[in-house]
Amino acid sequence: MSDHNLSGKTVLVGAGAKNLGGLISRTAAEQGANVVVHYHSDATRPDAEETAKAVEAAGGKSLIVQGDLSRVDAVERLFAAAGEQFGGVDVAVNTAGMVLRKPIVETTEEEYDRMAAVNSKAAYFFMREAGKHLNDNGKLITIVTALLAAFTDGYSTYAGSKAPVEHYTRAAAKEFGARGISVNNIAPGPMDTPFFYGQETPERVEFHKSQGLGNQLTKIEDIVPLVLFLATDGWWITGQTIFANGGYTTR
């Protein structure tokens, strides 16, 4: 974007109703953006509605769109709805993901398929539709995981299904670059949200905290500024996975 700010731009946030996605939606609006808030299930609709109200209170226009992003037709509808409402998309951020901590020998085919669908397939087709619908000089950002740089047990399907996103991102950065579109990933550490706690024992939570700077989990408030940077002044960064996790992992 020539002016490197979000004023008057349209930001689409996959899983943008709550947690990290919700804070991205709200903060983008505070910086002058209109926001498309995607949410997955009926249970999340109240969160999406509250986030949309916050967007409008900040002066932006909002649109909420429901859909299971592991279904390609839902991804298509999401971007089409954004285009119909706002005439295009300038920034697309995919925060959708699903975590499972389970030994390989106990993992079922159904669990494997679901993890692959949410973390890999959905990310791929989100990128595909972003490539079709983003305005020139747009920005595409995907949230992955610090476990891409970890040597650990238990998260084979989570980290494993996120790993292909790095390859998708590099390819998309090359393919979309002629239109000035940058494509990047952000890899947070374990985040201090309900998304994380359901998979861990209290003892393991304390261990994860001990591996990060300041003896803490990744805060969503520390990831949002990086998302906004890549969407504005960081426009020239592309094809990268940026590890932002307090030193939890590095490479």
ZADRENVO-287561 format. One line per 5 residues: their letters; for each residue x, y negated, z of N, C-alpha, C, O. Coordinates in steps of 0.02 Angstrom, whole numbers. Example, Ala and Ser with C-alpha at 12.3 -4.5 7.8 and 13.67 -1.06 7.14 Angstrom:
! ZADRENVO-287561
as	660,284,390,615,225,390,660,165,390,712,166,423 ~ 642,112,354,684,53,357,645,-2,394,670,-57,402
END
This chain:
! ZADRENVO-287561
msdhn	42,59,0,0,0,0,44,-62,0,90,-68,40 ~ 29,-108,-45,74,-164,-55,82,-207,6,136,-235,17 ~ 30,-214,47,34,-258,105,50,-220,169,58,-251,222 ~ 54,-155,166,77,-114,222,38,-127,286,68,-130,340 ~ -27,-133,281,-69,-136,341,-135,-102,325,-148,-83,268
lsgkt	-177,-95,376,-239,-58,368,-300,-104,359,-356,-79,354 ~ -289,-167,357,-345,-214,351,-384,-203,287,-356,-208,232 ~ -448,-187,293,-490,-176,236,-482,-109,202,-515,-95,152 ~ -438,-67,228,-425,-1,199,-476,50,226,-510,37,275 ~ -479,107,192,-522,162,214,-478,219,238,-434,243,201
vlvga	-489,240,299,-451,295,330,-498,353,342,-550,345,374 ~ -481,411,316,-521,472,326,-482,516,375,-423,531,365 ~ -516,537,428,-483,578,479,-518,645,486,-574,649,509 ~ -483,698,465,-508,766,475,-505,783,549,-454,773,581 ~ -561,809,576,-567,820,648,-556,754,685,-517,751,733
gaknl	-591,703,663,-580,636,688,-627,614,743,-631,554,758 ~ -662,661,774,-713,641,823,-686,633,893,-710,591,931 ~ -635,672,912,-612,671,982,-539,690,985,-508,705,934 ~ -512,688,1046,-442,704,1057,-398,661,1012,-411,601,1005 ~ -346,690,982,-300,651,940,-337,619,881,-326,559,867
gglis	-379,657,847,-415,630,790,-459,571,809,-464,522,773 ~ -492,576,867,-535,522,890,-496,459,904,-518,404,887 ~ -437,466,934,-396,407,950,-369,376,886,-364,315,881 ~ -351,418,837,-329,391,772,-386,350,740,-374,295,716 ~ -446,378,741,-503,344,712,-514,276,744,-522,225,710
rtaae	-514,275,810,-527,213,846,-472,161,835,-485,102,826 ~ -410,184,836,-354,138,830,-349,110,759,-332,52,749 ~ -364,152,709,-365,127,640,-416,72,632,-403,22,598 ~ -474,80,664,-526,28,661,-502,-36,694,-516,-91,669 ~ -467,-30,748,-441,-89,783,-391,-127,739,-380,-187,749
qganv	-361,-92,691,-314,-124,645,-347,-145,580,-314,-163,532 ~ -414,-143,579,-450,-171,523,-476,-122,472,-502,-143,420 ~ -471,-57,485,-491,-7,437,-565,12,444,-594,6,498 ~ -594,35,389,-656,73,390,-636,146,399,-585,167,373 ~ -677,185,434,-655,252,453,-709,304,437,-768,296,454
vvhyh	-688,357,403,-729,416,392,-711,466,446,-655,491,448 ~ -758,481,489,-747,525,546,-775,594,529,-836,603,527 ~ -731,641,517,-754,710,505,-760,746,571,-721,736,617 ~ -811,790,576,-818,834,634,-841,902,611,-871,909,557 ~ -828,953,652,-839,1021,629,-908,1048,645,-944,1070,600
sdatr	-928,1046,709,-988,1082,730,-1040,1035,761,-1025,978,777 ~ -1101,1060,769,-1153,1021,801,-1133,999,871,-1152,945,894 ~ -1095,1041,905,-1074,1025,973,-1030,963,975,-1027,929,1027 ~ -997,948,920,-951,891,918,-984,828,891,-954,775,893 ~ -1046,834,867,-1079,776,838,-1084,717,887,-1072,660,867
pdaee	-1101,728,952,-1103,671,997,-1036,634,1002,-1034,573,1007 ~ -981,672,1000,-915,640,1001,-904,599,938,-879,543,941 ~ -925,627,881,-918,591,817,-959,526,819,-936,474,795 ~ -1019,530,846,-1061,471,849,-1031,418,895,-1034,358,879 ~ -1003,439,951,-972,391,997,-911,359,965,-899,299,973
takav	-872,399,929,-813,372,894,-835,323,840,-804,270,832 ~ -888,340,803,-913,295,751,-936,228,782,-924,175,753 ~ -968,231,840,-988,170,874,-928,128,893,-929,67,887 ~ -875,161,916,-814,125,934,-782,93,873,-756,37,877 ~ -783,128,817,-757,100,754,-794,36,737,-764,-15,719
eaagg	-860,38,741,-900,-20,723,-893,-76,774,-895,-135,756 ~ -884,-58,837,-873,-109,888,-807,-146,876,-800,-204,895 ~ -760,-111,845,-695,-142,830,-697,-183,766,-648,-215,747 ~ -754,-181,732,-762,-222,671,-759,-183,606,-766,-213,553 ~ -749,-117,610,-746,-77,549,-813,-46,532,-859,-45,573
ksliv	-818,-20,472,-875,19,452,-859,93,462,-801,113,457 ~ -910,133,476,-897,204,491,-943,248,450,-996,228,428 ~ -920,309,442,-960,362,411,-942,426,446,-882,442,452 ~ -991,465,469,-976,530,499,-998,584,450,-1051,580,419 ~ -956,634,443,-968,689,396,-953,755,431,-898,764,458
qgdls	-1000,801,430,-990,866,460,-967,916,408,-985,911,349 ~ -927,965,429,-908,1018,384,-854,1063,412,-813,1041,452 ~ -855,1126,392,-804,1175,409,-749,1169,356,-759,1192,300 ~ -692,1140,374,-640,1127,325,-607,1189,298,-568,1186,250 ~ -621,1247,327,-595,1309,298,-637,1330,237,-619,1377,202
rvdav	-691,1294,224,-731,1304,164,-714,1249,114,-721,1190,129 ~ -693,1269,56,-670,1220,6,-726,1172,-12,-714,1112,-22 ~ -788,1196,-18,-842,1152,-36,-853,1098,17,-874,1042,0 ~ -840,1113,80,-847,1063,133,-793,1009,127,-807,950,139 ~ -733,1028,109,-679,979,98,-697,934,39,-687,874,42
erlfa	-723,964,-13,-743,926,-72,-797,875,-53,-795,817,-74 ~ -847,898,-14,-901,853,6,-876,796,49,-899,739,44 ~ -827,810,92,-800,759,137,-769,702,96,-785,644,108 ~ -726,719,50,-693,667,10,-742,632,-37,-737,572,-49 ~ -790,671,-64,-840,640,-107,-882,590,-69,-897,536,-95
aageq	-902,608,-8,-942,563,33,-904,499,49,-932,444,48 ~ -839,506,63,-798,447,78,-794,402,17,-799,341,23 ~ -786,431,-42,-783,392,-103,-848,356,-118,-848,299,-140 ~ -903,391,-107,-969,361,-120,-982,303,-73,-1011,252,-92 ~ -961,310,-10,-976,259,40,-929,199,34,-951,142,41
fggvd	-865,212,21,-815,158,25,-778,146,-40,-736,101,-44 ~ -794,184,-92,-762,173,-157,-693,202,-164,-659,190,-214 ~ -671,241,-115,-605,272,-117,-578,282,-47,-608,261,2 ~ -520,314,-44,-486,326,20,-414,303,14,-381,317,-36 ~ -390,267,64,-321,243,63,-275,286,106,-217,296,89
vavnt	-301,312,161,-261,353,206,-303,414,226,-360,407,249 ~ -275,473,218,-308,535,239,-264,569,291,-206,584,279 ~ -293,582,349,-256,613,404,-293,677,424,-352,675,441 ~ -258,732,423,-289,796,441,-262,818,509,-205,839,515 ~ -305,813,560,-285,836,627,-316,903,645,-305,928,700
agmvl	-353,933,599,-388,996,614,-339,1053,625,-287,1057,592 ~ -354,1095,673,-311,1152,687,-344,1198,737,-392,1180,771 ~ -318,1258,741,-343,1307,788,-284,1345,818,-239,1365,782 ~ -284,1353,883,-228,1385,917,-249,1452,945,-305,1461,969 ~ -203,1499,942,-213,1565,973,-146,1589,1000,-96,1591,964
rkpiv	-146,1606,1063,-87,1637,1093,-103,1710,1106,-145,1725,1149 ~ -71,1755,1069,-87,1826,1075,-30,1867,1046,-3,1848,994 ~ -12,1923,1077,41,1965,1048,21,1992,980,-38,2004,966 ~ 69,2001,938,57,2027,870,19,2093,872,-28,2103,834 ~ 39,2138,918,9,2204,918,-64,2204,942,-99,2254,934
ettee	-87,2148,970,-156,2143,992,-199,2101,946,-260,2095,957 ~ -169,2071,895,-205,2025,852,-246,2063,800,-221,2109,768 ~ -310,2044,794,-354,2078,747,-350,2046,678,-326,1990,671 ~ -375,2082,629,-378,2054,561,-422,1992,559,-405,1943,525 ~ -477,1994,596,-523,1937,597,-488,1875,627,-497,1819,602
eydrm	-449,1885,680,-414,1829,710,-361,1801,662,-354,1740,655 ~ -326,1846,630,-276,1824,581,-308,1783,525,-284,1729,507 ~ -362,1809,498,-396,1775,442,-422,1707,463,-416,1659,424 ~ -449,1702,523,-476,1638,546,-420,1587,556,-427,1529,537 ~ -365,1608,586,-309,1563,596,-281,1538,529,-266,1479,522
aavns	-274,1584,482,-249,1565,416,-296,1517,381,-275,1470,348 ~ -361,1529,389,-411,1486,356,-409,1415,384,-411,1367,345 ~ -406,1408,450,-409,1342,480,-343,1304,473,-343,1245,457 ~ -287,1338,485,-223,1303,489,-186,1298,422,-145,1253,413 ~ -200,1343,376,-163,1344,313,-209,1328,254,-197,1280,217
kaayf	-260,1367,244,-305,1356,187,-337,1287,190,-338,1251,140 ~ -365,1269,248,-397,1204,254,-348,1148,240,-366,1099,206 ~ -287,1154,265,-237,1102,253,-221,1096,178,-212,1041,153 ~ -217,1153,144,-201,1152,73,-254,1116,32,-239,1073,-9 ~ -316,1134,45,-370,1104,5,-386,1032,27,-413,993,-12
fmrea	-370,1015,89,-373,945,110,-323,905,69,-338,851,45 ~ -263,933,60,-213,900,18,-236,895,-54,-227,844,-87 ~ -265,949,-79,-288,948,-149,-339,893,-160,-333,854,-208 ~ -388,888,-116,-439,837,-124,-411,767,-112,-432,719,-145 ~ -364,761,-66,-331,697,-57,-294,676,-120,-296,618,-140
gkhln	-262,724,-153,-227,709,-216,-274,685,-270,-255,646,-313 ~ -336,708,-268,-386,687,-317,-417,620,-300,-432,580,-345 ~ -426,607,-235,-468,551,-215,-430,492,-185,-457,437,-182 ~ -368,501,-162,-332,445,-133,-321,390,-185,-306,405,-243 ~ -328,329,-164,-310,273,-207,-234,273,-218,-197,301,-179
dngkl	-212,241,-271,-140,233,-283,-108,201,-222,-137,158,-190 ~ -47,223,-207,-10,200,-148,-42,221,-83,-31,189,-31 ~ -82,275,-85,-113,300,-25,-64,340,18,-6,349,1 ~ -91,364,74,-50,401,123,-87,463,144,-147,462,157 ~ -50,519,148,-78,583,169,-35,610,226,26,619,218
itivt	-66,623,283,-29,643,344,-64,704,374,-125,704,382 ~ -25,755,390,-52,816,420,-19,827,488,42,819,495 ~ -58,845,537,-31,863,602,-16,938,602,-61,979,590 ~ 47,955,615,67,1026,619,85,1042,692,46,1027,737 ~ 142,1071,705,159,1091,773,235,1094,783,271,1114,738
allaa	257,1075,843,328,1081,860,351,1154,861,411,1167,858 ~ 304,1201,865,323,1271,866,352,1294,799,379,1349,795 ~ 349,1252,747,383,1269,685,458,1273,695,493,1305,656 ~ 483,1242,748,554,1245,762,569,1286,825,623,1280,854 ~ 522,1327,846,531,1366,907,548,1439,892,531,1465,839
ftdgy	582,1470,938,597,1542,937,563,1570,999,593,1574,1052 ~ 500,1590,991,460,1607,1050,411,1663,1033,404,1683,976 ~ 378,1686,1084,328,1739,1075,258,1710,1077,248,1652,1094 ~ 209,1752,1059,140,1736,1072,103,1695,1020,42,1701,1013 ~ 138,1654,983,105,1608,937,117,1626,864,123,1582,822
styag	120,1690,849,136,1710,780,86,1684,730,105,1658,677 ~ 21,1689,745,-28,1667,697,-36,1591,696,-54,1562,644 ~ -24,1558,752,-30,1485,754,27,1452,715,17,1417,666 ~ 88,1463,739,145,1433,704,152,1462,634,170,1427,587 ~ 138,1526,628,144,1558,562,97,1530,511,114,1523,452
skapv	36,1513,532,-12,1485,484,-2,1410,473,-28,1383,424 ~ 35,1378,517,53,1308,506,115,1302,461,124,1251,427 ~ 157,1352,462,221,1348,426,213,1333,351,251,1293,325 ~ 165,1363,315,158,1348,244,143,1275,230,156,1251,175 ~ 116,1239,279,98,1169,267,159,1127,250,154,1079,212
ehytr	217,1146,277,278,1110,258,292,1116,184,313,1068,152 ~ 282,1175,157,294,1186,85,241,1149,44,257,1119,-8 ~ 179,1152,66,126,1115,30,143,1040,29,134,1007,-22 ~ 167,1015,85,183,944,91,238,923,44,233,871,11 ~ 291,963,40,346,945,-5,322,945,-78,339,900,-116
aaake	282,995,-96,257,998,-164,211,938,-178,216,907,-231 ~ 167,924,-131,120,868,-141,157,802,-146,138,758,-185 ~ 210,793,-105,248,731,-107,278,720,-177,278,664,-201 ~ 302,773,-208,329,767,-275,274,756,-327,281,714,-372 ~ 220,792,-320,167,789,-370,128,723,-367,106,697,-419
fgarg	118,697,-306,78,636,-298,122,573,-299,95,517,-302 ~ 187,581,-297,232,524,-290,229,475,-347,241,415,-337 ~ 213,498,-406,210,452,-464,156,399,-455,158,347,-487 ~ 107,414,-412,54,365,-398,67,325,-334,24,289,-309 ~ 128,332,-308,146,295,-248,119,324,-184,120,291,-132
isvnn	94,386,-186,65,418,-127,120,453,-88,158,493,-116 ~ 124,439,-24,171,475,20,134,530,57,74,524,72 ~ 170,585,71,141,644,103,188,667,157,246,683,143 ~ 165,670,219,208,689,275,170,729,327,108,730,329 ~ 209,763,369,182,799,427,210,768,491,265,740,492
iapgp	171,774,544,195,758,611,188,821,653,135,853,653 ~ 240,837,690,242,899,730,246,882,804,300,876,832 ~ 188,874,837,189,861,909,207,924,949,202,980,923 ~ 227,913,1011,233,969,1057,164,987,1084,114,959,1062 ~ 161,1033,1132,96,1050,1163,64,986,1189,93,950,1229
mdtpf	3,974,1166,-29,910,1183,-75,917,1244,-106,969,1255 ~ -78,864,1281,-118,861,1342,-192,851,1324,-221,799,1338 ~ -221,904,1293,-291,904,1274,-321,973,1288,-283,1020,1298 ~ -386,980,1289,-417,1046,1299,-397,1097,1247,-400,1157,1260 ~ -376,1075,1188,-353,1118,1135,-296,1164,1159,-290,1221,1136
fygqe	-256,1138,1205,-197,1174,1229,-211,1218,1290,-190,1275,1293 ~ -247,1191,1338,-251,1224,1404,-286,1292,1403,-271,1335,1444 ~ -331,1301,1356,-367,1365,1355,-324,1425,1338,-345,1482,1349 ~ -264,1413,1313,-220,1468,1293,-165,1483,1344,-128,1531,1335 ~ -160,1444,1396,-102,1448,1440,-120,1458,1513,-173,1436,1536
tperv	-77,1491,1550,-84,1496,1623,-55,1433,1654,-16,1398,1623 ~ -74,1418,1716,-45,1360,1750,32,1362,1752,65,1311,1746 ~ 59,1422,1760,132,1429,1763,164,1410,1696,215,1376,1694 ~ 133,1432,1642,160,1416,1576,150,1342,1559,192,1313,1524 ~ 97,1313,1583,88,1241,1573,147,1203,1604,174,1157,1573
efhks	165,1223,1665,222,1189,1698,286,1201,1660,328,1156,1656 ~ 295,1261,1631,355,1274,1591,356,1228,1530,408,1197,1516 ~ 301,1223,1495,298,1180,1435,314,1108,1454,349,1073,1418 ~ 288,1085,1510,303,1017,1532,378,1009,1543,407,957,1526 ~ 409,1060,1572,480,1055,1589,525,1048,1528,583,1028,1534
qglgn	499,1066,1470,540,1065,1409,537,998,1373,572,988,1323 ~ 495,952,1397,488,887,1364,517,831,1404,522,835,1465 ~ 536,778,1370,562,718,1402,512,692,1453,453,685,1438 ~ 536,678,1513,492,653,1566,451,706,1599,404,691,1637 ~ 467,770,1586,430,826,1617,355,820,1604,314,825,1650
qltki	337,809,1540,267,802,1524,252,831,1455,296,840,1413 ~ 188,847,1446,165,868,1381,162,808,1333,166,751,1355 ~ 155,823,1269,146,769,1220,79,735,1233,27,767,1241 ~ 80,669,1236,19,629,1245,-6,607,1176,33,588,1133 ~ -72,610,1167,-98,587,1103,-82,514,1091,-75,492,1034
edivp	-76,476,1145,-60,404,1138,10,393,1110,24,339,1084 ~ 53,444,1114,120,438,1087,125,461,1014,175,449,981 ~ 73,495,990,72,518,920,38,468,875,58,459,817 ~ -14,435,900,-51,388,858,-7,334,828,-14,319,768 ~ 39,303,865,81,251,834,123,278,775,136,241,728
lvlfl	142,340,778,181,369,723,136,379,662,157,367,605 ~ 74,401,673,27,407,618,17,339,585,20,334,524 ~ 7,287,625,-4,221,598,58,194,562,52,160,512 ~ 116,211,587,178,190,554,184,221,485,199,186,436 ~ 171,286,480,175,319,415,122,291,367,132,291,306
atdgw	67,267,394,13,240,353,26,168,332,-11,141,291 ~ 77,135,361,89,64,347,162,52,332,184,63,275 ~ 201,30,381,270,11,367,315,70,348,367,60,318 ~ 294,130,365,333,189,347,316,217,279,326,276,266 ~ 291,176,235,265,197,169,317,233,127,298,273,84
witgq	381,220,138,433,248,94,457,317,118,496,349,84 ~ 433,339,176,449,406,200,401,454,167,341,443,167 ~ 427,508,138,383,557,107,416,625,104,477,631,101 ~ 374,677,106,398,746,102,429,771,167,464,822,166 ~ 416,738,222,450,753,285,404,785,337,343,775,336
tifan	434,822,383,401,843,444,438,809,502,497,822,514 ~ 403,766,537,434,727,590,415,757,657,356,760,675 ~ 465,780,694,454,811,759,451,756,812,500,721,825 ~ 392,749,843,381,698,894,354,733,955,294,739,964 ~ 400,757,998,379,801,1052,422,796,1115,424,842,1156
ggytt	457,740,1122,498,731,1182,554,781,1189,576,797,1244 ~ 579,806,1132,633,854,1134,612,925,1149,654,968,1163 ~ 548,938,1148,522,1005,1161,554,1055,1112,577,1108,1133 ~ 556,1038,1049,595,1075,1000,627,1024,953,605,967,948 ~ 680,1045,919,713,1002,870,749,1047,820,761,1106,832
r	765,1018,763,804,1056,713,838,1008,664,873,1030,619
END
